[in-house]
Amino acid sequence: MLEITGAQMRAARALVRWRAEDLAEASKIGVATIRRAEGTDGALSMTPANQAAIRAALEAAGVEFIAENGGGPGVRLRKGASQ
């Protein structure tokens, strides 16, 4: 599984116009954990289970995570995903 960064998490949440509370509810992770993770610039320092829950919630909302491919990791909305 591709590890995501705090910057990707912030950008993904912005793409779907979610507040930290919305992501916390969708992922069943505490708001403090979400905010702490988003405060990091590199890889997330959280349990694999929490990272998987956050990733699954954002992907269900239409976000695609893009791996580091020379241009840096990123996010985008899946084609046809509504905002």
C-alpha positions in Angstrom: 0.0 0.0 0.0 1.2 3.5 -0.9 2.0 5.5 2.2 0.5 9.0 2.2 1.9 12.2 3.5 0.4 14.9 5.7 0.4 17.2 2.7 -1.5 14.7 0.6 -4.0 14.3 3.4 -4.6 18.1 3.7 -4.9 18.4 -0.1 -7.2 15.4 -0.4 -9.5 16.9 2.3 -9.5 20.2 0.5 -10.4 18.6 -2.8 -13.6 17.1 -1.4 -14.3 20.2 0.8 -14.3 18.3 4.1 -13.5 19.7 7.5 -11.2 17.7 9.7 -14.4 16.7 11.6 -15.9 15.3 8.4 -12.8 13.1 7.8 -12.8 12.1 11.4 -16.4 10.9 11.2 -15.9 9.2 7.8 -12.8 7.3 9.0 -13.8 6.7 12.6 -10.6 8.4 13.7 -10.4 11.2 16.3 -10.2 14.8 15.1 -7.0 15.3 17.2 -5.3 12.4 15.3 -6.4 13.9 12.0 -5.0 17.3 12.8 -1.7 15.9 14.2 -1.2 13.9 11.0 -1.9 16.8 8.8 0.6 18.9 10.6 3.5 16.7 9.3 5.1 17.3 6.0 6.5 13.8 5.5 5.1 10.3 5.9 2.3 10.0 8.5 3.3 8.8 12.0 0.2 6.8 12.8 -0.8 3.2 13.0 -1.2 1.4 9.7 -4.9 0.7 10.6 -5.6 4.5 11.1 -3.8 5.4 7.9 -5.8 2.7 6.0 -9.1 4.1 7.5 -8.2 7.6 6.5 -7.2 6.6 3.0 -10.3 4.5 2.5 -12.6 7.3 3.6 -10.9 9.8 1.2 -10.9 7.3 -1.7 -14.6 6.6 -1.1 -15.1 10.3 -1.5 -13.4 10.3 -4.9 -9.8 11.1 -4.1 -6.9 9.3 -5.9 -3.5 9.2 -4.3 -0.6 9.6 -6.7 2.7 8.0 -5.9 6.1 9.7 -6.0 7.1 9.4 -9.6 9.8 12.0 -9.9 7.4 14.9 -9.6 6.4 14.3 -6.0 3.4 12.6 -4.4 0.0 14.1 -5.0 -3.8 13.7 -5.1 -6.5 14.3 -7.6 -10.2 13.7 -7.9 -11.2 10.5 -9.7 -12.8 11.2 -13.1 -16.5 11.6 -12.6 -16.3 12.2 -8.9 -18.6 14.9 -7.7 -17.4 17.6 -5.4 
